[in-house]
Amino acid sequence: MTLNLLGSRLATAFLALFTIALLFLSGCTPSDRDFALNGAGSDLMSPNTVAATDGIDAYFGEICRQADLPVNGSRPLRCQTSGFDDYAWHSVAKAGMNDIDHRCDLYLAWLENKRNQKPFVDATLVSLGATTAGVLALAAPGSNAIEYVALALGLTSQTYNAYYTRALLGIEPSTIKLTVEGRRLAFRDAFLNARYREKADVVYVLRSYLKLCTPQTITMDVNTFARAAVTGEEPPQFANLELERHALETVRPVSSPALVVRRPAPPASPNVKEAITGNNYTDAQLQLLRKNLCVRSSDPDNKKTMAAIKLWEDGIYGSTESEYRNGRVDDREWTGVGLQRGIRDIGSCAARWRDAGERIVLEDPHREAKFVDALKHVHVLTEGQNVGDTSVRDAIVTAREKCGLPAPAGRMQSDVTNDLYNKLIEWASKPEGSSCV
């Protein structure tokens, strides 16, 4: 009798649990049931693909506008990405991160505001308590109860997100803010010098960045970093971030093993920190800077490099005042902004250019050709094709004398400067036989 009674009670309990499960599953939306049965699915094309594509195109239209890049049409705007190279894509990525930061800051402010509203918190707890009462106990020991709630019992994604919001409402606001800001800064630092080859790269990075401000990720990060503070172990987020960064740029040969070997970068020399502001710049990048700014000889004391940076900034900013014009290269000047190339991407300095100042003035081949033609037009040059010819250099000295433009301090009389270029073009536009002054 005892065994029969126990069996009857077990059967009744099982039937009750089965009934509860059916009740929850009956409240599933079609999306909930599809995810529970098929996961992400096995077909590449899904009904959401078209909508997602249109959404990405519209989003890029707005972000390109924020980055001062070309767009067309009325809203939804379309970004003119054809012909974008990696420095233009970099501008898109930075503008996207700024947009995400704005949305994230609004969310954090809302969260803190709601946390201070006791009726809202109490109502949230009561609502979720009624929904999940008795359900979390069904989770197996050691498992993630939320997965049972969201998938096995078919709760909607809104309830799933609300559960995490409930958890966040119980965490001290400054802890949340410090965690999110720390993760965002670490992400931006890791992708500071990333090179984006195409639109897909930017989508990948922005989606990863956006996830940092979701309720689920914030809850996980707070728990993980709190645990790391006690155990002394490095949080896995740092290793994952390095893998994400590596995955963006690494093109792995088919025959290579699918392993990522992380080696610490050697410490940068003092010359790097003097010439380039920001973190994670290396001696290799300093050498690239020197190569692109026409510093060809050895520069152990960095004086030639610092002079080249000043010449480059003088050429870029001209007479315009700029907070970035400080004699050092910052992130913006290194990677470029909008359609303006950064030092990283301008390529090696041509042998015929003497310094960064000449590079700025003559980098456009049409300008150099126009300059040489002007020298011939005012009859100070008879033969010569470019400033690499000795005859052209001699003609520049003569032109300076006739125009009364001595070379600036630290420059040679045969150097091409912006003021000489403009004066010579003006002289060549005058009637035949006119003087320069």
Secondary structure, DSSP 4 states (H G I P E B T S, - for coil): -HHHHHHHHHHHHHHHHHHHHHHHHHT--HHHHHHHHHTT-S-S--HHHHHHHHHHHHHHHHHHHHTT--EESSSSPEE--TT--HHHHHHHHHHHHHHHHHHHHHHHHHHHHHHT-HHHHHHHHHHHHHHHTTTGGGSPTTS-HHHIIIIIT---HHHHHHHHHHHHHTS-HHHHHHHHHHHHHHHHHHTTT----SHHHHHHHHHHHHHTTSHHHHHHHHHHHHHHHHH-PPPHHHHHHHHHHHHHH----TTS-S-----PPPPPPHHHHHHB-SSS--HHHHHHHHHHTT--S--TTSHHHHHHHHHHHHHHHTT---TT-SSSB-HHHHHEETTEEPGGGS-PPPTT--SHHHHHHH-SHHHHHHHHHHHHHTTS-SS-SSTTSHHHHHHHHHHHHHHT-PPPTTS-TTS--HHHHHHHHHHHTSPTT----
